[in-house]
């Protein structure tokens, strides 16, 4: 509203100055000014049309503000009429409170919590695959992150984005998935069993050992279902850290 008022005042001041200049111009007898006078008249007409349009929109704005004020007053009257003990009023107020509460939670998840999960996932993933850009200039994978759309993104040298589904091998894809799960449970601070089926599949050597150690370090109550191939090469780690070990067999086809 203040901007419209300032614009109207500016238009009025400019119109007064234009009228003064017109009087000076009209006092000059020069045929060459006729063309310029014609052009000026056209601009003057455009100016008047714009001024009228501005006034029309200002009137619409004022009417809209009046209607909004009237509607708010009617709403307050209805709420007072229903009374504080009216169930429908309480339900409306409760729904508005819940809506605002869920909106605040969603905003926090999308901005604050997702950054915490992203940071933890990046740390765990890089430790799992032994790829630290601060210690190794030749690391092919330098970073993992979560987007605001909850998409897992992986980056290589010079910040080049890597497609996890196409450019990562099976071991790295499993590692990034496990890193995300562990980061999510750590940030949520939920103490609950992490039951994971065949997490070390398609892994071998350093990566297999590193992934298992990282799960033990950052997980909570890790329960793993491992095949013979997965156990091979990490027997000492399992013996050192496992609280209980069970062997499951399927004798359906024996002998």
Phi, psi and omega in degrees: 000318179298322180294320178297318180298317179296321179296317179297318179296319179295320176300316182296318180295317180295322179296322178295318179294322179296319179298321179296317179295324179299319180297320178294317181294318181297337180280353180264125179264090181213117183298333182291345180277351184298318180297315180295325177295322179295316178295318180297321180297321178297316177297324180295320178295320177297321179297318180294319179298318180295323179294319178295320179296321178297319179296321180296317180291327178295320178296319178297319179297316179297318178295321179296318179295323177295317180296318178298318179298317180296319180295320177296320178295319178296320179297317179296322179295319180295318180296320178292323180294319179293327179089156182293336183268000180290132184295319181296319178296317179297322179293320178297314180297320179294318180295321178294319179296316179295320180299314179295322179296314179294325178295318179295320179295316180297318178298319180294320179296319185285338185246311185270305187293323182294329176291322178294316177297318180299316180295315179295318180299318179299314181298311183295317182297314181295324177291324180297317185264001178065039182240095179246110181297338180283336183252340184225112182288349184255015179295128180283336177241124186247341185196149171229143184209162175252134176276171178293344176264015177065030177263134177279124181240141180235140183235147179250207182297140180062025176072016180287130182285138181247135177280112183301326183284332185254323191257352179257144176284174184300321181296317181291324178295319177293321181297316181293325177293315179295321179298320178295315180299314181294319179296320181296317181289326179292315181292322179287343179059034178267123178267098182209155180299138171258101182264116185231129181264126178044059182287340186260014178297145180065017179245155177202166173058224186299316184298317179300313180295318181295317180297316180296316179297321181291323176296319179294320183290314188258353182272172178233116179055061183289127174237116185244138171257109186243143174272174178300319181296324180289324181291329183299124178098348179233023183300318183295322179296317180295317180297324183284327189248339185289132176278316179221142179233129178237142176251122181251131179232158177242099184273016186300325183255015179281141001274000000 
